[in-house]
Amino acid sequence: MTRVLVVDDEPQILRALRVVLREAGFEAIPAETAGEALDRASVRPPDAAIVDLVLPDGDGVEVTRRLREWSDMPIIVLSAVGEEGEKVRALEAGADDYITKPFGPRELVARLQAALRRAGTGPEEPTIRADGLEVDLAARVVRVNGEEVHLTPIEFDLLRTLARHRGRLLTHRGLLVEVWGVEYADDTAVLRTHVANLRRKIGPDFIRTDPGVGYRFADS
């Protein structure tokens, strides 16, 4: 059974998460503090983690950062704090996703399952397919419904980066550094222009926007 570390200092939230995860076929490993979470993860590493942002002895972002020092497990930050800056901070620390309370149980399970699927997919997947879109990573060829679509080199690199992290929210800064380089880290206008060009060429539904934070490739 897939083991999920669940970190939240509110007993009612912790109980609800345990029930939701159990009904979805997961084993929940509860922790109420940052210290307890890190101890439990180190003794018997879980397969994924759901971490609250505000904890009595620390910060969920710091827990995420500490887990990322030794693990690639999917990490979802669950928080009542919906500010853009907190989302960016969590994602840049290594979180795979960020869900704001109150959350829908079905959405949470779907996000967790998607993150686990991505974790089981090798980064060198030769062709990524989604609803008629094919991205051949080795040949650098993109097809929509079987028809080849011409992309510029930078457009292809942007699409490849998004598709390799399918379903995961990537920040503006993270995408800019990955695709263009650190000198473009703050040039969101460049990113928005190329995302608009990609949507025009491959269709509008494959790249989703989290306003003010970043983009994600639709995980079908």
N, C-alpha and C positions, 0 to 999 in steps of 0.2 A: 504494500500500500504506500502511496506517495505521502511523504511526511512534510507538513507545512508548519514552520515556526510562526506563531501568531503573537505579536507583541502589542499589548494595549493595557493601560493602567485602569481602564473603566471596566469593572467586573461584568456589567450587563453587556457591553460590547464584546468582551472576550467570550462570554457564554454564547452570544448570538453567532459569533464567528465559528465557534466550535461546532454548533448545531448545523450551520450552513455547510461547512466543509465536510462534516461527517455524512450528511445526506447526499453530498456530491461524490462520495467515495474517497475522501482524503482523511488522513490522520492528523489532527491538529495538535501541535506541541505548544502549550500556552506559556507565556512569560509576561509579567507585569512591569518589569523594569528593563532598562538597557543592560545593566549588569547581568541580570538573570538570562536575558536573551543571548548575550554573547557567551555566557557559560554553557548554556544548553546547546548552542550551535557548535561549540568547540568539542564538547564531549561526544556528541553524536550528530554529525552534520545533517541538516534537513535537506529536502529536495527543493524547497522554495521558502520564501519568507514574506509575511505581510506585517509591516511595521508602522505603528502609529508615529506621527510626527513629534508630538509633545509627550515626553515621558518624565516621571518624577525625578529621575537621577541623570537625565541627559536629554539627548536630542536624537530623534529617529534618523536624521540625516547622518549623524555621526555613527550610529549603529550600522547604517547602510555602508558608509565608508569603511568601517572596520571589517565588515563581512566581505567587502570587495577586495580586501587585501589578500584573501586566500581562497575565495570562492567565486564561481561564475553562476551560482544559483539564481533563478529569477527572484527579484525583490520588488514588491509592490508597496508603495507608501500610501497609507490610509489616514486621512486627516480631516479635521473640521476646518482647517485653515486652507482657504481656496485662493489665496493671493498668488499672483503670477510669480513673484519673486521666490516664494517658498517652493513652488513647483519646479522652477528652474534649478534651485539649489539642490533639491532632492535628486533630480535627473542627472545633474552634473556630478553628484556624488556616486552615481552608479545605479540608481533605481531604474527598473525597467518600465514602471508605470506609476501613476499617481491618481488615486481615487478620492474624491471629496465626500465626507459624511454629510448627510445621511446617504448611505449607499444602497443600491438595489442588490439583493443577494444573487440574482441570476447574472447581473452584470459583473459582479465581483468574481464569481466562479468562471464566467466566460473569459475574463481578462487573465485570470490565473491559468486556465487551460491553454490559452493562446501563448502566454509567456513560457509555459513548460514545453509546448510544441517547438517554439523557437529555440529553446535551449537544447533540444534534441536534434536540431538540424545543423549539419556541418557548415562552416563559413564558406567552403569552396563548392557549394551546390552549383552544378554546371548550368542549370536552367531553372529560373523561378517562374512559376505560372500562377495566374490569378485572373479568373473570369475573362478569358480571351486574350489576356496580355501575357506575352512570353519575353523574358529577359534572359538571353543567352550570355552568361558572364564570360565564358571563355572566348567566344567569337565576337563579343561586343555588338550583338545584333538584337534589335527589339522588333517584335511583331505584335500587331493588334488584329485579332481575328484572322490570323494567317498572313496578313499583309505586312511587309517590312516597313518600318517607320524610321526615317532618318533623324538621328539625334546628333547634336554637336558633341564633341568629346566631354565637355563639362556637363552637359545635360545627361549624358550616359552615366558619368561618375556620380552625379547627384541621385539619379534613379537607382543605381546599383547600391549606393549607401542606404537609401531608404528601404529598398526591397530586401536587402540582407538582414535588416532589423525589422522585418514585417510585423506590424501591430504595435511596435514600440514607439513611444513618443520621443522624438529627438529634438533637442533644443536648437534654436537658431544658431547660437554660438557653436554648438557641437558640430552641426552640419557645415557651417562656414569653415571651421578649422579643418575638418576632415576632408572636404572637397577642394577648398580654395587655398588653405594654408592659414597660419596664425595671423598673418598680416591683414586678413579679411575678417577677423573674428567679430567685428561689430558692424559689418556692412550688410545689414538686413535687407536693404533695397536691392542689392545684387541677388540675394537669395530669393526674394519674392518675385523678381522678374523671371528668374529661371524656373521657379515652380510654376508660374503662370504659363510659360512656354511649354513645359512638360505636360501640363493639363490640356493645353490646346492640342498637342500632338497625340497623346495616348488616351485622352478622355479625362473628364473632371473627377471621377469617383475613386481613383486609385490613391490619390494623395489627400489626406484629410488634415485640416488645420485645427490646432488648439490655439485660439487667438492670443497673441502676445507671448507665447511660449515656444511653439515649434510645429513640426509636422510629423505625421506617421503614415506609413504605407498600409493601405487597407488589408487586413488579415482575413482572407476568405477561407 
